[in-house]
Amino acid sequence: QVQLVESGGALVQPGGSLRLSCAASGFTVDNYGIGWFRQAPGKEREGVSCITESDGTTDGTTDYADSVKGRFTISRDNAKNTVYLQMNSLKPEDTAVYYCAARGRGRYATLNAHRYDYWGQGTQVTVSS
């Protein structure tokens, strides 16, 4: 059964760093497109970052929302079947529940949530002084 489990969310001060993990089971993450999304209370779900499936010659291409470019980095560890989101220089506006998602046809990068088929339960990230 396809399953995604996020972890690593915490309370962190502005300017701090945090690494989120998305552990996958029932499929291998290198053959799926993986995305990170977030949703703050009262706001729409927002695409944060994504990585495409690997093609045998590369580990996949990545994309980021303008609001996190230069601060967040998505990566994949195939041996652990896990995708990570490294978050640096965190801001209060980054506060949200963060979700990991997967799609079976992941050749092209997309931050459109409707393109993703499987979702994790979410992990809370709070940035506050």
N, C-alpha and C positions, 0 to 999 in steps of 0.2 A: 504494500500500500504506500502510495506517495505521501510523504510527510516532511514538513519543514518546521524546525524549531529554532526560534531566535533566542539569543541570550546576550548578556553583557550590558544591558541598560542599567543606568545608575544616576544618582545625583552628582553633578559635577559643576565646578565653578566656571564662570565665563573665562575663556582663554584656555581651558583645560582640554584634555584629550580622552577619548573613549574608543574602544574597539568592540563592535558588535559582531556576533557570530551567527551564521545560519547553517545549522547542521541538517543535512538531507538524508533521507532514507527512501528506499523503493525506486531510486533512480540515481544516476551518476551526474554530478553537477557539470561536468565538462561537456555533456551532450545536451544541456538545456541552457536556455537563456535565463539569467537570474537578475532580479531587480530588487532594489530597496525602495520602499515607500514610507511615507510618514503621514500622520494625521493628528493635528492638534485639536483640542476641544472647540467645537463650533466652526471648524474649517474643513474644506474639502481635502480629500486624499491627494497627496502630492508625490510625484515621482522624484526620487533623490538621485539614484545612480543605478546603472545596469551594466552587465557584462554579457557578451554573446557566447554562444557555444564555441568550443575550440574547433578548428578545422584541420588539425593535424600538423599545421605549420606555425600556428600562433596560438596563444592562450585565449584569444578572443579580443574583441574591441570593447571599449568602455565609453560611457557617456555619463554626464553629470548635469544636474539642474544648475542654472546660473547662480543660484543662491548658495551653492556649496562648492563650486569650482575653486580649486586651489586649496581647499581645506579638507575635503573628504577623498578617500581613495578606496575603490572596491578591488578585491582580489579573490583568488580561488586557490584552494589547496586540494588538489585532486586526491592525494593520498588519504586525507581526512574526510573527503567528500563534503567539504565545508566552504562556504563563501563568507568573506569578512567585509566589514565596512569600517575602515579606520577614519575616525573623526577627530580633527585637530582644530584649534582655535575656535572652540565652540562658543556660540552666542545664545542669549536667552531665547531668541526666535527659533532656535533649533529644537526647542522643547516640544516633544510629541511622542506618540506611540509609533515605533518603527516596525515595519513589517517586511519580511522577506517573501518573495514570490518567484515562481518558476513558470516557464512556458516551453512546450515541447519543440516548437519551431523557433529556435532562438538564434538564427543566423544573423539577423539584423537587430541592432540595438534600438530599444524603444523604452520611453518612460511613460507610455500610455498604459494605465493600469488594466484597461479592458483587454489588452493583449495577453495577459497572464492568466494561467489556469489554476495554479495551486498557490495557497497562501498559508503562512505560519500564523501563530496566535498573537504575535506582537510582543515587543519589549519596551518598557517606558524609559525614555531619556528626559531628564530634567536638568536644565542649565540655569543655575541661580546662584547669586552671591549670598 
